[in-house]
């Protein structure tokens, strides 16, 4: 989904007490960089450079990249990264939620900008370097997602961990060679995942005779719709309840539960759809939902090989 559409959708739910991040996103949704810059300057004059300011500033780079204003996007990304790194002298990256969002966005824009300019090797190097530095933090999956977008297709699919699971016992991916496999990464809180489930249910039925196997990795997030800080056992039970309520056509789908899988596949966006060919290699990597016709076309390519 394009950034502009995401911004417009977000504005529909902006509360009355919205802060600088929402103010900047509002201006950018209207392609008004001047108003966004003015909001940032006013906030900084009153409050200084805070993680909230840096997150708001990071949207300037994302929006400039979406508008193909590459020089501006580069400048915004570099400044966002510099501000974030300065903050890291005073606190760990995950001490609060806004700084990881800002730093992850800056690195993402930097890599995507290089790729857009045809400098794919340099983009990959930027992401690999960031993973070495920040691989133990909350932005790991986001960095891996961007790296996978540039280099995942055609590579052997990483093995999945399945110490915990729901549904039938997950098979080892190596055992599925010879059959096409669709990995459907989902989250219990994800509305787009629930909307994608009937599509996957239908396609699994249509391609069952061709051997299509569907696995649905998910993970624990530490909370549920009712409990802000949920114990693992309680969240596990909640995931199972969500599965029965919204994924009725996929109840026999193996659901390995592991953060490791999300990190390896860069599933910071849910759903993330990964299609494996009969040789066990990644044929399609897509963060986000796909409509029926588009996903069917991708499966048909793999089945026909």
C-alpha positions, -999 to 999 in steps of 0.1 A, spaced: 0 0 0 14 34 -9 25 58 19 0 85 8 -29 60 12 -16 49 46 -14 84 58 -49 93 47 -63 61 63 -44 70 95 -59 105 97 -94 90 100 -85 77 134 -64 106 147 -75 116 183 -82 151 194 -50 151 215 -28 142 186 9 153 190 37 163 167 39 130 149 3 131 139 5 169 130 34 162 106 17 132 91 -15 153 86 5 179 67 24 153 46 -9 135 37 -18 168 20 17 169 4 24 201 24 61 198 33 61 234 43 35 230 70 51 198 83 85 216 85 68 245 104 52 222 129 86 205 135 103 238 140 77 250 165 78 218 184 116 218 186 117 254 198 94 245 227 105 210 236 140 204 221 149 172 203 129 143 218 122 108 205 88 120 195 103 148 175 127 124 158 99 100 149 79 129 134 110 141 115 115 106 101 82 109 82 97 137 61 122 113 46 96 86 40 73 111 23 100 126 2 110 92 -10 74 84 -19 73 116 -39 106 106 -57 123 137 -42 155 117 -38 179 144 -27 155 157 0 148 121 11 185 115 15 190 146 36 160 138 58 171 102 64 207 113 72 195 139 97 170 115 113 197 89 117 221 115 132 195 127 157 187 91 167 223 81 172 229 112 194 200 100 215 215 66 218 244 81 238 219 87 266 196 56 264 193 22 249 174 20 216 144 2 231 141 23 262 110 38 247 90 31 215 95 61 193 133 61 188 133 26 172 106 36 148 126 67 137 159 49 134 144 20 115 127 44 91 159 63 85 178 32 76 149 19 55 147 52 35 185 51 30 185 16 16 154 21 -6 169 53 -19 201 35 -30 180 8 -46 159 33 -64 191 49 -78 203 15 -91 228 10 -63 215 -23 -51 248 -36 -38 253 -5 -16 217 -8 -3 223 -44 7 256 -34 25 238 -6 44 212 -31 57 238 -58 65 258 -32 85 227 -21 104 218 -57 112 252 -62 127 248 -31 149 211 -34 158 203 -71 152 196 -75 189 170 -48 191 133 -44 181 141 -31 146 158 -64 135 127 -77 117 123 -43 99 159 -43 87 156 -80 76 124 -72 57 142 -45 37 172 -68 31 148 -96 20 131 -73 -4 164 -68 -22 180 -103 -20 155 -130 -8 140 -142 -40 158 -172 -55 175 -181 -22 167 -213 -1 140 -205 25 153 -204 61 141 -232 83 112 -224 107 113 -230 144 82 -248 158 88 -255 195 53 -241 200 25 -245 175 -12 -246 170 -32 -267 145 -14 -297 131 23 -302 137 44 -280 114 65 -300 89 101 -292 84 104 -271 52 131 -294 38 105 -322 39 82 -302 17 106 -300 -13 87 -311 -44 56 -291 -34 49 -254 -36 46 -238 -1 29 -206 10 40 -190 43 13 -167 57 28 -147 86 0 -132 107 -7 -116 140 -36 -118 164 -42 -81 163 -39 -77 125 -72 -68 106 -55 -72 72 -45 -108 82 -82 -116 90 -92 -102 56 -66 -123 38 -76 -155 55 -106 -163 32 -84 -157 1 -58 -181 14 -85 -206 23 -99 -205 -12 -65 -207 -29 -54 -236 -8 -85 -255 -19 -80 -247 -55 -44 -257 -56 -46 -287 -32 -44 -311 -62 -12 -294 -72 3 -300 -38 2 -265 -23 9 -265 14 1 -235 36 18 -227 69 8 -198 91 36 -186 114 27 -162 141 44 -150 173 37 -137 208 36 -99 212 32 -97 250 -3 -84 250 -39 -92 240 -69 -71 232 -79 -72 269 -45 -73 287 -17 -48 281 10 -71 296 -1 -107 290 17 -138 303 29 -161 275 4 -188 283 -25 -164 283 -15 -149 250 -11 -184 235 -46 -192 245 -58 -158 231 -41 -166 197 -59 -199 196 -92 -181 203 -86 -156 176 -77 -185 152 -110 -202 159 -130 -170 155 -114 -155 123 -95 -184 106 -121 -211 106 -112 -223 71 -76 -227 82 -79 -245 115 -58 -274 103 -31 -251 90 1 -256 110 9 -225 130 44 -224 143 47 -197 170 82 -181 173 97 -146 172 127 -162 155 107 -169 124 95 -133 121 131 -121 125 145 -144 99 118 -136 74 116 -99 82 79 -101 90 76 -67 106 46 -61 83 16 -84 87 5 -102 68 38 -111 51 33 -136 23 62 -158 12 58 -183 -17 84 -211 -20 89 -231 -52 92 -269 -55 129 -266 -48 124 -249 -15 135 -215 -28 118 -182 -23 98 -174 -54 78 -144 -40 84 -122 -9 56 -97 -2 51 -77 30 14 -69 31 -18 -83 19 -25 -94 -17 -58 -96 -35 -71 -130 -47 -62 -125 -84 -27 -114 -77 -18 -141 -52 -34 -167 -75 -12 -156 -104 19 -159 -83 9 -194 -71 2 -205 -107 37 -194 -118 52 -217 -91 29 -246 -98 37 -244 -135 74 -247 -131 
